Amino acid sequence: MTMTAAVSYLFVPGNRPERFDKACAAGADVVIIDLEDAVPPEEKDAARAAIANWLDKSKPVALRINSADSSWFEADLALCAHAGVSAVVLPKAATVEELARVRAAGAKSLLPLIESAAGFANAAALASAPAVTRLLFGSIDFCVDLGIEAEDRELDFFRSQLVLVSRLAGIASPVDGVTTAIEDASLLHSESLRGKRFGFGGKLCIHPKQLAGVHAAYLPQAEEVSWAQRVLAAADAAKGAAVAVDGKMVDRPVIMKAERIMQQASRPAR
């Protein structure tokens, strides 16, 4: 699956190489091997070496390297050009210059992780930078950086802006942050639906258990598919004439929405 069509992004700790193949087989659209938060400082070098030894172009993964202001950034760049790395996630992305350094190291696709005030302030520039495929929202770190105490309505403005700048930059819709409650399927479902309503195109996951719930939430619901089918059938029968469905006028934007729903519904269920 292409990076732009992906819905689920599954993190796997970079210091647990025995989990890499399991993560790839779990059903995620994209697996992100994590060299940053998941790896303690004293294990960074060993994790990097283990990742380099495992990487294979036949099973491409995304790689979250350490931030540009860290002491591990330069060493991590050596992995970016590997044929087995399909995309590089840059945490705490803040400037286009940082992205340029990662791209110059050979990254094929860039996924800036917006998780600070500086990153959000420069989100439009980051979204428009060369090789950027889509933005990722690191909502937990973002709240910490701004002193925001909750991640629900408090982040409405910020989520909307990330969707807007992505659209203006002509890249895929952004990917929403993680749900930390691994066993709470109801919370995962509601947070996934919230992201979808805001215009996000996917969600970061921290455990394989979360994949099915994310896929189900981001697929069109049965009532949406039924509505889209009725709209498209009515529009086809009208042959350009005015027509209404469920008492509402069907115009070109409505038809485009119905077409998008049917396209999303054709995605295989996981």
C-alpha atoms as one frame of an Amber mdcrd trajectory, in Angstrom:
protein
   0.000   0.000   0.000   1.232   3.496  -0.811   2.125   5.848   2.022  -0.621
   8.269   0.955  -3.371   5.631   1.112  -2.250   4.117   4.423  -4.644   4.264
   7.378  -2.723   2.459  10.132   0.852   3.210  11.178   2.197   0.734  13.745
   5.202   1.574  15.929   7.618  -1.169  16.949  10.555  -0.491  19.301  13.895
  -0.339  17.524  15.597  -2.248  20.321  13.306  -5.268  19.877  14.429  -6.799
  16.564  12.618 -10.040  17.412   9.375  -8.087  16.985  10.110  -6.579  13.566
   8.819  -9.477  11.471   5.817  -9.912  13.772   4.950  -6.235  13.321   5.200
  -6.578   9.545   2.819  -9.532   9.670   0.291  -7.860  11.990  -1.743  -6.215
   9.230  -0.665  -2.582   9.542  -0.527  -0.493   6.406   2.822   0.928   7.510
   5.230  -0.328  10.171   7.404   2.318  11.841  10.558   1.027  13.494  11.237
   3.486  16.291  14.724   4.663  17.209  13.477   7.583  19.293  11.130   7.387
  22.300  11.008   3.593  22.452  14.780   3.180  22.806  16.701   4.177  25.959
  19.811   6.315  25.374  22.206   3.521  26.299  20.624   1.222  23.674  20.534
   3.620  20.710  23.708   2.368  19.026  22.859  -1.307  19.443  19.325  -0.721
  18.170  20.605   1.124  15.116  22.963  -1.746  14.320  20.187  -4.314  14.752
  17.903  -2.360  12.451  20.620  -2.048   9.802  21.165  -5.792   9.960  17.424
  -6.541   9.610  16.414  -4.058   6.914  15.494  -5.627   3.577  14.005  -4.029
   0.471  11.536  -6.924   0.209   9.820  -5.776   3.418  10.013  -1.962   3.430
   9.264  -0.086   6.639   9.231   3.498   7.844  11.912   4.527  10.319  11.531
   7.070  13.102  14.969   8.501  13.704  15.989  10.742  16.578  15.303  14.464
  16.408  17.649  16.847  14.637  18.758  18.406  17.927  19.797  15.068  19.430
  23.274  13.570  19.608  22.084  10.498  17.671  20.696  12.324  14.635  23.818
  12.190  12.473  24.348   8.467  13.052  20.684   7.762  12.315  20.942   9.513
   8.958  23.126   6.660   7.709  20.046   4.411   7.638  17.814   6.774   5.682
  18.993   5.740   2.226  18.646   2.002   2.848  16.464   0.266   0.277  14.398
  -1.203   3.095  13.426   2.230   4.457  10.392   3.473   2.546   9.957   6.652
   4.596  11.623   8.518   7.426   9.653   9.918  10.359  11.326  13.013  11.788
  10.200  13.626  15.379   9.797  17.154  16.702  10.026  18.433  13.141  10.303
  22.213  13.239  12.115  23.548  10.165  12.429  22.772   6.478  16.189  22.804
   6.939  15.936  19.730   9.175  13.876  17.964   6.547  16.377  18.927   3.869
  19.157  17.260   5.842  17.176  14.028   6.075  16.347  14.161   2.382  19.980
  14.806   1.510  20.841  11.646   3.442  18.762   9.677   0.944  15.269   9.521
   2.455  12.720   8.597  -0.206   9.720   9.993   1.638   9.459  12.294   4.656
   6.863  12.129   7.419   7.310  15.155   9.707   5.942  14.534  13.187   4.256
  17.693  14.456   4.605  17.637  18.238   5.716  21.107  19.305   4.642  24.726
  19.065   7.506  25.387  16.645   6.465  22.493  14.424   2.856  23.603  14.367
   3.813  27.212  13.596   5.803  25.972  10.583   3.358  23.233   9.570   2.460
  24.848   6.242   6.121  25.107   5.251   6.841  21.565   6.415   3.870  20.193
   4.463   5.131  21.901   1.297   8.750  20.777   1.645  10.177  18.425  -1.003
   9.572  14.694  -0.451   7.027  15.246   2.339   4.253  12.684   1.915   2.011
  13.625   4.824   2.113  15.090   8.323   1.867  13.032  11.501   0.386  14.521
  14.680   2.273  13.705  17.882  -0.588  14.839  20.070   0.841  13.672  23.406
   4.157  15.509  23.089   2.310  18.453  21.571   0.144  18.800  24.671   3.202
  18.596  26.908   4.995  21.282  24.908   2.051  23.680  25.052   0.896  22.842
  28.572  -2.460  21.570  27.326  -4.008  19.235  29.893  -6.259  17.098  27.665
  -6.326  15.822  24.089  -9.994  16.107  23.171 -11.688  19.400  22.248  -8.601
  21.249  23.430  -6.908  20.133  20.184  -9.784  20.860  17.780  -8.150  23.980
  16.357  -4.785  22.316  15.896  -6.241  19.237  14.206  -8.235  21.390  11.798
  -5.181  23.429  10.893  -3.097  20.338  10.112  -5.852  19.115   7.787  -6.006
  22.551   6.147  -2.273  22.972   5.541  -2.056  19.433   4.178  -4.818  20.162
   1.687  -3.226  23.449   0.636   0.130  21.712   0.154  -1.489  19.042  -2.017
  -0.340  16.137   0.161  -2.328  13.318   1.751  -4.475  14.077   4.775  -2.570
  13.946   8.079  -2.274  11.009  10.470  -3.702  11.397  13.977  -1.885  10.646
  17.227  -1.930   7.464  19.277  -4.507   6.161  21.723  -2.448   5.071  24.714
  -5.143   2.825  26.262  -4.304  -0.419  24.474  -7.192  -2.440  25.943  -9.898
   0.233  25.575 -11.515  -0.616  22.234 -14.338   1.861  22.790 -11.953   4.777
  23.320  -9.902   3.756  20.292 -13.053   3.644  18.165 -14.281   7.053  19.314
 -10.885   8.700  18.882 -10.482   7.141  15.438 -13.907   8.397  14.372 -13.060
  11.847  15.724  -9.946  11.972  13.586 -11.909  10.849  10.542 -14.546  13.558
  11.134 -11.828  16.192  11.290 -10.420  15.064   7.962  -7.506  12.936   9.113
  -6.665   9.992   6.908  -5.196   7.568   9.429  -3.922   6.965  12.924  -0.707
   6.066  14.699  -0.882   2.787  16.652   1.252   1.447  19.471   0.007  -2.153
  19.539  -1.237  -4.654  16.924  -4.480  -4.975  18.904  -5.397  -1.478  17.751
  -5.181  -2.135  14.017  -8.575  -3.722  13.440 -10.357  -0.943  15.318  -8.581
   1.784  13.376  -9.301   0.126  10.034 -12.961  -0.357  10.910 -13.382   3.260
  12.004 -11.736   4.752   8.934 -13.683   2.586   6.509 -17.046   4.144   5.565
 -19.868   2.966   7.798 -22.762   0.973   6.312 -25.117   3.956   6.326 -22.537
   6.072   4.522 -22.117   3.471   1.796 -25.881   3.114   1.409 -26.262   6.894
   1.061 -23.436   7.083  -1.485 -24.951   4.300  -3.567 -28.313   6.068  -3.638
 -26.697   9.374  -4.612 -24.681   7.893  -7.451 -27.634   5.870  -8.746 -29.894
   8.926  -8.715 -27.292  11.113 -10.399 -26.723   8.500 -13.086 -30.439   8.146
 -13.754 -30.931  11.932 -13.885 -28.295  12.281 -16.650 -27.410  15.832 -15.627
 -30.866  16.975 -14.600 -31.624  18.230 -11.104 -32.275  15.452  -8.621 -32.761
  15.049  -4.884 -31.877  12.181  -2.529 -33.404  11.947   0.941 -34.980  15.330
   0.352 -31.686  17.063  -0.350 -30.420  18.415  -3.666 -27.610  16.467  -5.285
 -24.980  18.670  -6.918 -21.412  18.069  -8.018 -19.806  18.369  -4.540 -22.317
  15.835  -3.184 -21.537  13.447  -6.044 -17.807  13.847  -5.407 -18.338  13.011
  -1.726 -20.313   9.912  -2.679 -17.592   8.834  -5.100 -14.950   9.263  -2.400
 -16.959   7.143   0.033 -17.323   4.347  -2.507 -13.623   4.500  -3.281 -12.802
   4.196   0.423 -15.332   1.373   0.801 -13.508  -0.636  -1.848 -10.500  -0.872
   0.455 -10.211  -4.444   1.749 -11.278  -4.849   5.388  -8.543  -6.005   7.795
